[in-house]
Amino acid sequence: MDKKTLIAILAVCAFLFSGCGGMMFVSGGAVIGAASIFSGVFGSEGGGDGDGGGGLPGGTVCDPGGEKIQTNVPGVGPYTVNEEQMGNAAIIVRVGQKTKVPDAGLVIAIMTALQESQLRNIDYGDRDSVGLFQQRPSAGWGSVKEIMDPNYSAKAFYGGPNHPSPPNPRGLLGVPNWEQMDKGAAAQAVQVSAFPDAYSKWEGVSGLIVGRAKNIKCNDVGLSGDVGKVIQAAKNQLGIDYCWGGGDANGPTYTRDCPSGVKTGFDCSGLTLYAYAQVGITLGHYTGDQWNAGIRVSSYSSLKPGDLMFWSDTGTVGGIHHVSMYLGNDQMIHAPRTGKTVEIVPNVSKNSYWMDQWIGGSRLLKDGGGKAEKPVDDGTD
């Protein structure tokens, strides 16, 4: 596979799945040219192989540009990644590439380091924890001197054939079926943290960081740049509360139907509305309007990242009650219902609850670039 093809595949990675009513916004999700801080770490070598269905990578996205990555982290707020963090991230990604860790594993590693140390190589922590991943010498991760070496600590986190201190503690590659797990759950399986739900909120920004470290440029991937932006906009809203009628082109909003204590949120169509607004596409805040936008996708197997997915409880268009966005790799992102937050659903095709309600999809971005024309069936496998 040539470099240009690989770049295109890496950029079309994640996909948005949104709940009923409410639009979600994704700030760019791809990678700008690697900063000079990466040149000594990466050289000109390309990225590793993608993972997941259709060869799509598991989290990297393209970035629209800028000196620093600036995005929103659910539960944290506006977040800027500085040069120190990017330098450490570059080492983690490079070590993973040498070990041939799939892209999803690179994203999990960055998620973990962000939660544990804010991607800083610190010599302190809970009890005897130190380093980027807050690994403990007393738990068998290595000596303090070894763990404080980012190359060593990254190898230890990944484990596998390059594990510096086998067999215990196990690294990510030693976790059975880690690639089928939620990324936050996979991080927890390695770290065994007292805060198991703390990792997931970092998935969106971690995809951006990995993309930048792998030098995926939006202007290299054409349409994939828009798909990446839409997907990342949605993923940046992971953990945002559900509010019936919530969400507009600027992000989550307050409605009188927000649950008690919730200030702003999205409903399913509000999330998708928001995400597509980030690339200049205006959608109505109603599943019926969104169903009628773009090119019809009749079969689930024909979905591409960024396509809207529709669900009906009667098997008819009149029964459509929910919209989400396809991320690739049999995953979708959506705002589910009151009491829940924006989430990614894995293995959709194996979930009878969802597939019993599947009625079709809509493609808003065409392969050649720009906005898709109105309905032309695309149901071929």
C-alpha positions as CSV (number, residue, x, y, z in Angstrom):
1,M,0.0,0.0,0.0
2,D,1.5,3.4,-0.9
3,K,1.8,6.2,1.6
4,K,-1.0,8.3,0.1
5,T,-3.5,5.5,0.3
6,L,-2.4,4.7,3.9
7,I,-2.9,8.4,4.9
8,A,-6.4,8.4,3.4
9,I,-7.4,5.2,5.2
10,L,-6.1,6.5,8.5
11,A,-8.0,9.7,8.3
12,V,-11.4,8.2,7.6
13,C,-11.4,6.6,11.0
14,A,-14.0,7.3,13.5
15,F,-17.7,7.8,13.0
16,L,-20.5,9.7,14.7
17,F,-23.6,8.1,16.1
18,S,-26.2,10.4,17.5
19,G,-29.4,10.1,19.5
20,C,-32.8,11.5,18.8
21,G,-33.0,15.2,18.4
22,G,-30.1,17.5,19.1
23,M,-26.9,18.2,17.2
24,M,-23.4,17.5,18.1
25,F,-20.3,19.4,17.2
26,V,-16.9,18.0,16.5
27,S,-13.8,20.1,16.3
28,G,-11.4,18.9,13.8
29,G,-10.0,15.5,14.2
30,A,-7.0,14.9,12.1
31,V,-3.5,15.7,12.0
32,I,-1.5,18.6,11.0
33,G,2.1,18.3,9.9
34,A,4.2,17.0,12.7
35,A,5.8,19.8,14.7
36,S,9.5,20.0,14.8
37,I,9.4,18.2,18.2
38,F,8.4,15.0,16.4
39,S,10.9,15.0,13.6
40,G,13.6,13.5,15.8
41,V,11.3,10.9,17.1
42,F,9.5,9.8,13.9
43,G,11.7,10.7,11.0
44,S,9.8,10.3,7.7
45,E,8.5,6.8,8.5
46,G,4.7,6.2,7.9
47,G,2.2,4.9,10.4
48,G,1.3,1.4,11.3
49,D,-1.5,-0.6,9.8
50,G,-5.1,0.3,10.6
51,D,-7.4,-2.0,12.5
52,G,-11.1,-2.7,12.5
53,G,-13.6,-3.4,9.8
54,G,-12.6,-2.4,6.3
55,G,-9.1,-1.6,7.4
56,L,-10.3,1.5,9.2
57,P,-8.1,2.6,12.1
58,G,-9.6,2.7,15.6
59,G,-9.5,6.3,16.6
60,T,-7.0,8.5,14.7
61,V,-8.5,11.5,12.9
62,C,-7.3,14.4,10.9
63,D,-6.7,17.8,12.4
64,P,-7.6,21.0,10.5
65,G,-4.4,22.7,11.7
66,G,-2.9,25.0,14.2
67,E,0.2,25.1,16.4
68,K,-1.5,23.3,19.3
69,I,-4.4,20.9,19.6
70,Q,-7.3,22.7,21.3
71,T,-10.5,20.8,21.9
72,N,-13.2,20.0,24.5
73,V,-12.8,17.1,26.9
74,P,-16.1,15.9,28.5
75,G,-16.2,16.8,32.2
76,V,-13.0,18.8,31.9
77,G,-13.9,21.6,29.4
78,P,-11.6,23.4,26.9
79,Y,-8.3,21.6,26.7
80,T,-5.0,22.5,25.1
81,V,-2.2,20.0,24.4
82,N,1.2,21.6,25.0
83,E,4.6,20.8,23.5
84,E,5.8,18.8,26.6
85,Q,2.7,16.6,26.3
86,M,3.1,16.2,22.5
87,G,6.7,15.2,22.9
88,N,5.9,12.5,25.3
89,A,3.0,11.4,23.1
90,A,5.3,11.1,20.2
91,I,7.5,8.7,22.1
92,I,4.5,6.6,23.1
93,V,3.2,6.4,19.6
94,R,6.6,5.6,18.1
95,V,7.2,2.8,20.6
96,G,3.8,1.4,19.7
97,Q,4.5,1.6,16.0
98,K,7.7,-0.3,16.4
99,T,5.8,-3.0,18.2
100,K,3.1,-2.9,15.4
101,V,0.4,-2.0,17.9
102,P,-2.9,-1.1,16.0
103,D,-4.1,2.5,16.0
104,A,-6.7,1.7,18.6
105,G,-3.9,0.6,21.0
106,L,-2.0,3.8,20.4
107,V,-5.2,5.8,21.3
108,I,-5.6,3.7,24.4
109,A,-2.1,4.4,25.5
110,I,-2.5,8.1,25.1
111,M,-5.8,8.1,26.9
112,T,-4.1,6.3,29.8
113,A,-1.2,8.6,30.0
114,L,-3.5,11.7,29.9
115,Q,-5.5,10.4,32.8
116,E,-2.6,9.1,34.9
117,S,-0.1,12.0,34.5
118,Q,-1.5,14.5,32.0
119,L,1.2,13.1,29.6
120,R,4.0,14.4,31.9
121,N,6.9,12.2,33.0
122,I,6.5,12.9,36.7
123,D,8.6,11.3,39.5
124,Y,5.8,11.2,42.0
125,G,2.3,9.8,42.4
126,D,0.0,7.7,44.5
127,R,2.2,5.5,46.8
128,D,5.2,4.5,44.6
129,S,3.6,5.4,41.2
130,V,5.9,7.3,38.8
131,G,6.2,8.2,35.2
132,L,3.8,8.7,32.3
133,F,1.6,5.8,33.1
134,Q,2.0,6.0,36.9
135,Q,3.5,2.5,37.0
136,R,4.5,1.1,40.4
137,P,7.9,-0.6,41.0
138,S,6.2,-2.6,43.8
139,A,3.7,-4.0,41.3
140,G,6.5,-5.3,39.1
141,W,6.6,-2.7,36.4
142,G,10.3,-2.1,36.8
143,S,12.6,0.1,38.9
144,V,12.0,3.8,39.3
145,K,14.9,4.6,36.9
146,E,13.4,2.3,34.3
147,I,9.9,3.6,34.6
148,M,11.1,7.2,34.3
149,D,12.4,6.3,30.9
150,P,9.4,7.0,28.5
151,N,10.6,4.4,26.0
152,Y,10.7,1.7,28.7
153,S,7.3,2.7,30.3
154,A,5.6,2.7,26.9
155,K,7.0,-0.7,26.1
156,A,5.8,-1.9,29.5
157,F,2.3,-0.5,28.9
158,Y,1.9,-2.2,25.5
159,G,3.5,-5.5,26.7
160,G,3.5,-8.2,24.0
161,P,6.7,-9.4,22.4
162,N,8.7,-6.3,23.5
163,H,7.5,-6.4,27.2
164,P,10.6,-5.4,29.2
165,S,9.5,-7.3,32.4
166,P,7.3,-10.3,31.4
167,P,5.1,-12.0,32.3
168,N,3.6,-9.7,34.9
169,P,2.1,-7.2,35.0
170,R,0.5,-7.8,31.7
171,G,0.5,-5.0,29.2
172,L,-2.3,-4.0,26.8
173,L,-1.4,-6.7,24.3
174,G,-1.7,-9.3,27.0
175,V,-5.3,-8.4,27.7
176,P,-7.6,-11.0,25.9
177,N,-9.7,-9.5,23.2
178,W,-8.7,-6.0,24.0
179,E,-9.4,-4.8,20.5
180,Q,-13.1,-5.7,20.9
181,M,-13.3,-3.8,24.2
182,D,-14.4,-0.3,24.9
183,K,-11.1,1.7,24.9
184,G,-11.6,3.0,28.4
185,A,-12.3,-0.6,29.6
186,A,-9.1,-1.8,27.9
187,A,-7.1,0.9,29.6
188,Q,-8.6,-0.1,33.0
189,A,-7.7,-3.7,32.3
190,V,-4.0,-2.8,32.2
191,Q,-4.0,-0.1,34.9
192,V,-6.5,-1.7,37.4
193,S,-7.3,1.8,38.7
194,A,-9.5,2.8,41.6
195,F,-11.3,5.1,39.0
196,P,-12.2,2.7,36.2
197,D,-14.4,5.1,34.4
198,A,-11.9,8.0,34.2
199,Y,-10.2,7.0,31.0
200,S,-13.0,7.3,28.4
201,K,-13.3,11.0,28.5
202,W,-9.8,11.3,26.9
203,E,-10.7,9.3,23.8
204,G,-11.5,12.3,21.5
205,V,-8.4,14.3,22.2
206,S,-6.2,11.1,22.2
207,G,-7.4,10.4,18.6
208,L,-6.2,13.9,17.6
209,I,-2.9,13.4,19.3
210,V,-2.2,10.1,17.6
211,G,-3.3,11.6,14.3
212,R,-0.9,14.5,14.7
213,A,1.9,12.2,15.8
214,K,1.4,10.1,12.7
215,N,1.4,13.3,10.5
216,I,-2.1,12.8,9.0
217,K,-2.9,16.1,7.2
218,C,-6.4,17.0,6.3
219,N,-5.2,18.5,3.0
220,D,-3.7,15.1,2.1
221,V,-7.0,13.3,2.5
222,G,-9.5,15.5,0.8
223,L,-13.1,14.4,1.7
224,S,-11.7,12.4,4.6
225,G,-10.9,15.7,6.2
226,D,-14.6,16.5,6.5
227,V,-15.5,13.1,7.6
228,G,-12.8,13.2,10.3
229,K,-14.0,16.6,11.5
230,V,-17.6,15.4,11.8
231,I,-16.6,12.3,13.6
232,Q,-14.2,14.1,16.0
233,A,-16.8,16.7,16.7
234,A,-19.2,14.0,17.9
235,K,-16.6,12.2,19.8
236,N,-15.6,15.3,21.6
237,Q,-19.1,15.2,23.2
238,L,-18.7,11.8,24.7
239,G,-20.1,12.0,28.2
240,I,-22.3,15.0,27.6
241,D,-25.8,14.5,29.1
242,Y,-29.0,13.8,27.1
243,C,-31.6,16.5,26.9
244,W,-34.7,16.2,24.8
245,G,-34.6,18.9,22.2
246,G,-31.0,19.8,23.2
247,G,-28.2,20.9,20.9
248,D,-27.7,23.3,18.0
249,A,-24.9,24.2,15.6
250,N,-22.8,25.6,18.5
251,G,-23.0,22.7,20.9
252,P,-25.2,21.3,23.7
253,T,-28.0,23.6,25.0
254,Y,-30.4,23.8,27.9
255,T,-34.1,22.9,27.4
256,R,-36.9,22.5,30.0
257,D,-36.7,18.8,29.3
258,C,-33.2,18.5,30.6
259,P,-33.1,16.2,33.7
260,S,-32.7,17.8,37.1
261,G,-29.2,19.1,37.6
262,V,-28.3,19.0,33.9
263,K,-27.3,22.4,32.5
264,T,-26.9,21.5,28.8
265,G,-27.1,18.5,26.6
266,F,-28.0,16.9,23.3
267,D,-30.8,14.7,22.0
268,C,-30.1,12.3,19.1
269,S,-30.7,14.6,16.2
270,G,-29.2,17.6,18.0
271,L,-25.9,15.7,18.2
272,T,-25.8,14.9,14.5
273,L,-27.0,18.4,13.6
274,Y,-24.1,19.9,15.6
275,A,-21.5,17.5,14.1
276,Y,-22.4,18.3,10.5
277,A,-22.7,22.0,11.2
278,Q,-18.9,22.0,11.7
279,V,-18.4,21.3,8.0
280,G,-21.1,23.7,6.8
281,I,-23.9,21.2,6.4
282,T,-27.2,22.4,7.9
283,L,-29.6,19.7,9.2
284,G,-33.1,20.0,10.7
285,H,-33.5,19.2,14.4
286,Y,-35.8,16.4,13.6
287,T,-35.1,12.8,12.6
288,G,-37.5,13.0,9.7
289,D,-35.7,15.9,8.2
290,Q,-32.4,14.2,8.6
291,W,-33.7,11.0,7.0
292,N,-34.5,13.0,3.8
293,A,-31.0,14.6,3.6
294,G,-28.3,13.1,1.4
295,I,-28.1,9.8,-0.4
296,R,-30.0,6.8,0.8
297,V,-28.0,3.9,2.2
298,S,-30.3,0.9,2.3
299,S,-28.1,-1.9,3.7
300,Y,-26.1,-1.8,6.9
301,S,-23.1,-3.4,5.2
302,S,-22.9,-0.4,2.8
303,L,-22.5,2.2,5.6
304,K,-19.4,4.4,5.5
305,P,-17.9,6.4,8.4
306,G,-20.0,9.6,8.9
307,D,-23.2,8.2,7.5
308,L,-26.4,8.8,9.6
309,M,-28.2,5.7,10.8
310,F,-31.9,5.5,11.4
311,W,-34.0,3.3,13.7
312,S,-37.7,2.6,13.5
313,D,-39.9,0.7,15.9
314,T,-42.5,-0.1,13.2
315,G,-40.2,-0.9,10.2
316,T,-41.6,2.2,8.4
317,V,-40.4,5.7,7.8
318,G,-43.2,7.0,10.0
319,G,-41.9,4.9,12.9
320,I,-38.4,6.4,12.8
321,H,-37.6,7.5,16.4
322,H,-33.8,7.7,16.6
323,V,-30.7,8.8,14.6
324,S,-27.1,8.0,15.2
325,M,-23.8,8.2,13.3
326,Y,-21.7,5.3,12.0
327,L,-18.0,5.4,13.0
328,G,-16.7,2.4,11.1
329,N,-15.5,-0.8,12.6
330,D,-19.2,-1.8,13.4
331,Q,-19.5,1.2,15.9
332,M,-21.9,4.1,16.2
333,I,-22.0,7.2,18.4
334,H,-25.3,8.7,19.6
335,A,-27.2,10.5,22.4
336,P,-29.3,7.7,23.7
337,R,-32.1,8.8,26.1
338,T,-32.8,10.7,29.3
339,G,-30.5,9.7,32.1
340,K,-27.7,8.6,29.7
341,T,-24.8,10.5,28.0
342,V,-23.4,10.6,24.5
343,E,-21.8,7.2,24.0
344,I,-20.2,4.8,21.5
345,V,-21.9,1.5,20.8
346,P,-19.6,-1.3,19.6
347,N,-20.6,-4.4,17.6
348,V,-23.9,-2.9,16.4
349,S,-24.5,-5.5,13.8
350,K,-24.4,-8.2,16.5
351,N,-26.9,-6.4,18.7
352,S,-30.5,-7.6,18.1
353,Y,-32.0,-4.6,19.9
354,W,-30.6,-2.3,17.3
355,M,-30.7,-4.5,14.2
356,D,-34.4,-5.3,14.7
357,Q,-35.0,-1.5,14.3
358,W,-32.6,-0.8,11.5
359,I,-34.4,0.9,8.6
360,G,-31.6,2.6,6.6
361,G,-29.0,5.3,6.5
362,S,-28.2,8.6,4.8
363,R,-24.9,9.7,3.3
364,L,-24.2,13.5,3.5
365,L,-20.7,13.6,2.2
366,K,-19.8,12.1,-1.2
367,D,-16.6,10.3,-2.0
368,G,-15.4,12.9,-4.5
369,G,-15.7,15.7,-1.9
370,G,-18.5,18.1,-1.0
371,K,-22.1,17.6,-0.2
372,A,-23.9,14.5,-1.5
373,E,-26.9,15.0,-3.8
374,K,-30.4,14.0,-2.7
375,P,-31.6,10.6,-2.6
376,V,-30.0,8.1,-4.8
377,D,-30.1,4.5,-3.4
378,D,-26.7,3.1,-2.4
379,G,-27.7,-0.3,-1.2
380,T,-25.2,-2.4,-2.9
381,D,-22.8,-4.4,-0.7
